[in-house]
Amino acid sequence: MSDPGHLVMELSIRQEATGMLTRSVNAHHVRAVLLAAERRGVATGPLLARAGLSPALAEEPLKGEWTPAPITAPAQAQAPVAAQAPAPAESEARVPAEQFGQLVRMLWATLDDELIGLGGAPSKVGTFATMAHVVVHGSRDLREALRRAGAFYSLFPGGPRFRLVEPVAGLAWADGVDEARMEFDVSGYDDPLHFGAESTVLVAHRFAGWLVRRRIGLRRVEFVHPEPRHAREYALLYGAPCVFGAARTAAVFDRSDLDEPVLRDAAALKVFLRRAPVDVLVGADYGTTATGRVRHLIGRSLPAGPVPTPEELAGRLSVSPQTLRRQLAAEGTSYQRLRDQVRRDHALAELTGGRISIERLSRRLGFSEPSAFHRAFRRWTGETPRAYQARARARDTRGAPDPMPRTRDPWGAADATPRARDPRGAPDPAPRAPGQQP
């Protein structure tokens, strides 16, 4: 007899691959929004009724929604979600995305705060829209767009601090010349269920992809907070390995993505803002291409089980292996290349987490022996796994995020931190994040 748990997981994978979960929201996020409302003295019953949601959502207990995993040392990050014993799973109940979006919009209007009371100070309704207009009308590429967005938010007291980090080639302590990071400081958030941190990273990532008309593939996402009970939802939201208990909250992606041109105009922005927050906060955005779907399905298999074969992937996507191979080739990639990329991303996330031996990691990633993993890792990064792990630990022992002072010139004042500077010479300001909701 088949294992019921396995069947449920397989159904979930098939639903995600075909987009069936992308228009719904985990009930945890509804409860997080309701908690934010209650803490600001807003009655949640009328909000739920007007959004067409069950009153029972307001009656479920909010305490104990997440279970902090123990940290052995203050400066040592926890392992990624799949690399440690999972936190107790919360309910799989989901609500329609449109109703969740209506709930959030009503709370924006009630509080006149796009951060629904979770930020250090209110972010008045319309702030995100104004930032988006500044970015769309004045940015040549994604690099400039992110800098402008961050500089705009540096003018306001609320919201997270943000900076774009590009390591400088040739520095011994750099994390690799092919990575870029959006680093957030959410320490000022009043955010017990971490919805503010989650949505800040998500909005920044989704808005970046919208600007360039394609998904920005994340290598990993790092969070300062402990692993939450709804951690499984993170795979659906970010489509990348996640590290909890990290030194900083950050989204890590390919540095080359920063060179992508901004392709949106005022007309497209009008439609985007009208659909907010549903199209930004809800569901997965990796399912628009064969490459995105294959990357996601391979990522879901690691590190708990073997990487699916091309035939297995084709079956899950309801196409023939030959069709899948042609689709990937048309998008300039292949099964082998995607498998290596996902293995690399999981390896970097696991080593950043710092709680797994290299020998065990090589087995989890499907390598026949540690020496094969060493050779592959050196090919991916130019260094050994042990050297990368040592640098990741050294970086985290520095503790709190680097200071990010407000700049006098919001459109380009220099950041004195060397690794935050564009190697072409352009300064990178270190202002606040573009993660406020529209």
C-alpha positions in Angstrom: 0.0 0.0 0.0 1.3 3.5 -0.9 2.4 5.8 1.9 -0.4 8.4 2.4 2.2 11.0 3.3 4.1 10.4 0.1 0.9 10.7 -1.9 0.1 14.0 -0.3 3.6 15.3 -1.1 3.4 14.1 -4.7 0.1 15.8 -5.1 1.5 19.0 -3.7 4.4 18.9 -6.1 2.1 18.3 -9.0 -0.2 21.2 -7.9 2.7 23.6 -7.6 4.2 22.5 -10.9 1.0 23.2 -12.7 0.1 26.4 -10.8 -2.8 25.1 -8.8 -1.5 26.5 -5.5 -0.5 29.9 -6.9 -3.8 31.6 -6.3 -4.2 30.7 -2.6 -2.6 31.8 0.6 -1.7 29.7 3.7 -4.0 30.4 6.6 -1.0 31.3 8.7 -0.6 34.5 6.7 -4.2 35.5 7.2 -3.7 35.0 11.0 -0.5 37.1 10.9 -2.4 40.0 9.3 -5.3 39.6 11.8 -2.8 39.7 14.7 -1.3 43.0 13.2 -4.8 44.4 13.1 -5.7 43.4 16.7 -2.5 44.9 18.0 -3.5 48.2 16.5 -7.0 48.1 18.0 -8.8 47.1 14.8 -11.7 44.8 15.1 -11.0 41.8 12.8 -14.6 40.4 12.5 -15.9 43.1 10.2 -12.7 42.9 8.1 -13.1 39.1 7.6 -16.8 39.5 6.8 -16.2 42.2 4.1 -13.4 40.1 2.6 -15.7 37.0 2.5 -13.4 35.0 4.9 -14.6 32.7 7.6 -14.9 34.3 11.1 -13.2 31.1 12.4 -9.9 32.4 11.2 -10.0 35.1 13.9 -10.7 32.5 16.6 -7.7 30.2 16.0 -4.9 30.7 18.4 -2.1 32.9 17.3 0.4 32.0 20.0 2.7 29.2 19.2 2.4 29.7 15.5 6.2 29.3 15.2 8.7 27.2 17.2 12.2 28.6 17.5 14.8 26.0 16.8 17.7 26.0 19.3 20.9 27.8 18.3 24.1 26.2 19.7 26.0 29.5 19.6 24.8 33.1 19.3 26.8 33.8 16.2 26.2 30.5 14.4 23.3 30.3 11.8 20.9 27.5 11.8 20.7 25.1 8.9 18.3 25.5 6.0 14.8 24.1 6.3 15.5 20.7 4.9 18.8 20.2 6.6 17.4 19.8 10.1 14.5 18.2 11.8 11.4 20.1 10.6 9.4 22.3 12.9 5.9 21.0 13.6 3.8 21.6 10.5 0.9 23.9 10.9 -2.5 23.5 9.2 -2.5 23.1 5.4 -5.7 25.3 5.2 -5.6 27.9 2.5 -7.7 30.8 1.5 -8.3 32.4 -2.0 -5.7 34.9 -3.0 -8.2 37.6 -4.0 -9.9 37.5 -0.6 -6.6 37.8 1.2 -5.7 40.7 -1.0 -8.9 42.4 -0.2 -8.3 41.9 3.5 -4.8 43.5 3.2 -6.2 46.4 1.2 -8.9 47.1 3.8 -6.3 47.1 6.5 -4.1 49.5 4.5 -7.0 51.9 4.3 -7.9 51.5 8.0 -4.4 52.2 9.3 -3.1 54.4 6.4 -0.1 52.2 6.6 1.3 49.9 3.9 3.2 48.0 6.5 0.0 47.3 8.5 1.6 48.4 11.8 4.6 46.0 11.5 7.3 48.6 10.6 9.2 50.9 12.9 6.8 53.7 11.7 3.8 53.9 9.4 4.4 53.9 5.7 1.5 56.0 4.3 -0.7 54.5 1.6 0.8 55.6 -1.8 4.4 55.5 -0.7 5.1 52.3 -2.7 3.3 53.7 -5.8 5.4 56.9 -5.7 8.6 54.9 -5.4 7.6 52.7 -8.3 7.0 55.7 -10.5 10.5 57.1 -9.6 12.0 53.7 -10.5 10.2 53.0 -13.7 10.7 56.5 -15.1 14.4 56.9 -14.3 16.2 53.5 -14.3 18.2 52.0 -17.1 18.9 48.6 -15.5 17.9 46.6 -12.4 21.0 47.8 -10.6 20.0 51.4 -10.9 16.4 50.5 -10.1 17.2 48.9 -6.8 19.4 51.7 -5.8 16.8 54.3 -6.6 14.1 52.3 -4.7 16.4 52.0 -1.7 17.3 55.7 -1.8 13.7 56.7 -2.0 12.8 54.8 1.2 15.8 56.3 3.0 13.8 59.5 3.1 11.2 58.0 5.4 11.5 56.8 9.0 9.5 53.6 8.6 10.5 50.4 6.9 13.6 48.3 6.8 17.1 49.4 6.0 18.3 48.0 2.7 21.4 47.8 0.6 22.6 46.1 -2.6 25.8 44.3 -2.1 28.2 43.4 -4.9 31.5 41.8 -3.8 34.6 43.3 -5.3 36.6 40.9 -7.4 40.0 40.1 -5.9 39.2 40.6 -2.3 40.0 37.5 -0.2 36.9 37.8 1.9 34.5 38.4 -0.9 31.7 35.9 -1.2 32.2 35.3 -4.9 32.1 37.7 -7.9 29.0 36.1 -9.4 26.7 36.8 -6.5 24.7 39.8 -5.5 22.7 40.3 -2.3 19.8 42.5 -1.2 20.5 42.9 2.5 17.7 44.0 4.8 17.7 45.3 8.4 14.3 44.5 9.8 15.4 44.9 13.4 13.0 47.8 13.9 9.9 45.7 13.0 7.2 44.8 15.5 6.7 41.5 13.8 6.2 38.5 16.1 5.0 36.1 13.3 7.7 37.4 10.8 5.1 38.4 8.2 6.7 41.8 7.8 10.2 40.3 7.1 8.7 37.6 4.8 6.7 40.1 2.8 9.5 42.7 2.6 11.8 40.2 1.0 9.1 38.8 -1.2 7.9 42.2 -2.5 11.5 43.3 -3.2 12.1 40.1 -5.2 8.9 40.1 -7.1 9.1 43.8 -7.9 12.6 43.3 -9.3 11.4 40.5 -11.5 8.4 42.6 -12.7 10.7 45.4 -13.7 12.8 43.3 -16.1 9.9 41.1 -17.2 11.3 37.8 -16.0 11.7 36.0 -12.7 15.0 36.8 -10.8 16.1 33.3 -9.8 17.2 33.3 -6.1 20.2 31.2 -5.1 19.1 31.3 -1.5 17.2 33.5 1.0 18.6 34.1 4.5 16.5 35.2 7.5 17.5 36.4 10.9 14.5 34.8 12.6 14.3 31.1 13.6 12.7 28.5 11.5 8.9 29.0 11.7 6.2 26.3 11.8 5.0 27.3 8.3 8.6 26.9 6.8 7.3 24.7 4.1 5.5 27.6 2.6 8.8 29.4 2.0 9.6 26.9 -0.8 6.4 28.0 -2.5 7.0 31.7 -2.0 10.7 32.0 -2.8 11.5 28.9 -4.9 15.0 28.7 -3.3 16.8 27.2 -0.3 16.3 29.2 2.9 18.6 29.7 5.9 17.2 30.6 9.3 19.0 32.2 12.2 21.3 33.9 9.8 23.4 37.1 10.6 21.3 39.1 8.1 18.1 38.9 6.2 19.0 38.8 2.6 18.0 37.6 -0.9 21.0 36.2 -2.9 20.9 36.0 -6.7 23.1 36.0 -9.8 25.0 39.2 -10.1 24.5 39.3 -13.9 20.8 39.9 -13.2 21.6 43.5 -12.2 22.6 44.3 -15.8 19.0 43.4 -17.1 17.3 46.5 -18.6 14.1 47.9 -17.0 11.3 47.1 -19.5 8.2 48.5 -17.8 6.5 51.8 -18.5 3.8 54.0 -16.8 0.9 52.0 -18.4 2.3 48.7 -17.2 2.8 50.2 -13.7 -0.8 51.3 -13.5 -2.0 47.7 -14.1 0.6 46.4 -11.6 -0.6 48.7 -8.8 -4.2 48.0 -9.5 -3.6 44.3 -8.9 -1.6 44.8 -5.7 -1.0 43.1 -3.4 -2.4 39.9 -4.9 0.1 39.6 -7.8 3.0 40.4 -5.5 2.4 38.6 -2.2 0.7 35.5 -3.4 1.9 32.2 -4.7 4.8 31.0 -6.8 6.3 32.8 -9.7 8.6 30.1 -10.9 6.1 28.3 -13.1 6.1 30.5 -16.3 8.9 28.6 -18.1 10.0 25.1 -18.4 13.3 26.1 -16.8 11.6 27.6 -13.7 9.3 24.5 -13.3 12.2 22.1 -13.6 14.4 24.0 -11.2 11.6 24.1 -8.7 10.9 20.4 -8.9 14.6 19.5 -8.6 14.9 21.8 -5.6 11.9 20.2 -3.9 13.6 16.8 -4.1 16.7 18.0 -2.2 18.0 17.1 0.2 15.4 14.6 1.4 15.5 12.3 -1.7 17.2 11.6 -5.0 17.1 14.2 -7.8 14.2 13.3 -10.3 15.3 11.9 -13.6 14.3 13.7 -16.9 11.7 11.1 -17.4 10.2 11.6 -13.9 10.2 15.4 -14.4 8.4 15.1 -17.7 5.8 12.9 -16.1 5.2 15.5 -13.3 4.9 18.2 -16.0 2.6 16.1 -18.2 4.8 16.2 -21.2 7.1 13.7 -23.0 10.8 13.6 -22.1 11.6 14.7 -25.7 9.2 17.7 -25.4 10.8 18.7 -22.1 14.3 18.4 -23.6 13.3 20.6 -26.6 11.7 23.2 -24.3 14.8 23.5 -22.1 17.0 23.7 -25.2 14.8 26.5 -26.6 15.4 28.4 -23.3 19.1 27.9 -23.5 19.6 25.3 -20.9 19.5 21.5 -20.2 18.6 19.1 -17.4 22.2 18.6 -16.5 22.9 22.3 -16.2 19.8 22.9 -14.1 20.6 19.9 -11.9 24.1 21.3 -11.3 22.7 24.8 -10.5 20.2 23.5 -8.0 22.8 21.3 -6.3 25.2 24.3 -6.1 22.5 26.5 -4.6 21.6 23.9 -2.0 25.3 23.3 -1.2 25.9 27.0 -0.6 22.8 27.3 1.6 23.7 24.2 3.7 27.3 25.4 4.1 26.2 28.9 5.1 23.9 27.3 7.7 27.0 25.6 9.1 25.4 22.6 10.8 26.2 19.8 8.4 29.4 17.9 7.6 30.7 18.1 4.1 30.7 14.3 3.8 27.0 14.1 4.8 26.2 17.0 2.5 27.8 15.2 -0.5 25.5 12.2 0.2 22.4 14.3 0.5 23.1 16.0 -2.9 23.4 12.6 -4.6 27.2 12.4 -5.1 28.7 8.9 -5.1 31.6 10.0 -2.8 32.9 13.2 -1.2 35.7 13.6 -3.7 33.1 13.9 -6.5 31.3 16.6 -4.5 34.7 18.4 -3.9 35.4 18.5 -7.6 32.0 19.8 -8.5 32.0 22.4 -5.8 35.4 23.7 -7.0 34.1 23.9 -10.5 31.1 25.9 -9.3 32.9 28.3 -7.0 36.6 28.1 -7.5 37.3 26.9 -4.0 36.8 23.9 -1.7 33.6 23.3 0.4 35.6 23.6 3.6 37.1 27.0 2.6 33.7 28.3 1.7 32.2 27.0 5.0 35.0 28.6 7.0 34.4 32.0 5.3 30.7 31.8 5.9 31.2 31.1 9.6 33.8 34.0 9.8 31.3 36.4 8.2 28.5 35.4 10.6 30.7 35.8 13.7 30.9 39.5 12.9 27.4 39.6 14.4 25.1 42.5 13.7 24.5 43.9 10.2 27.1 46.4 9.1 26.1 50.0 9.8 24.0 51.6 7.0 23.9 55.3 7.7 21.5 57.5 5.8 23.1 59.4 3.0 23.0 63.2 2.3 22.5 62.6 -1.4 19.7 60.0 -1.8 20.5 59.4 -5.5 24.1 58.3 -5.2 26.0 59.0 -2.0 28.8 56.6 -1.5 28.8 53.8 1.0 32.2 53.5 2.7 31.9 49.7 2.9 34.1 48.3 0.1 32.0 45.3 -0.8 28.9 47.5 -1.4 30.5 49.3 -4.3 29.9 48.7 -7.9 33.3 47.6 -9.4 32.7 50.0 -12.3 33.1 52.8 -9.8 29.5 53.8 -9.2 28.7 54.2 -5.4 26.0 52.1 -3.8 23.9 53.9 -1.2 22.7 51.9 1.8 19.2 53.1 2.4 15.9 51.5 3.2 14.2 48.7 1.4 11.8 48.6 -1.5 9.8 46.0 0.4 6.8 48.2 1.4 3.6 46.9 0.0 1.9 48.9 -2.7 
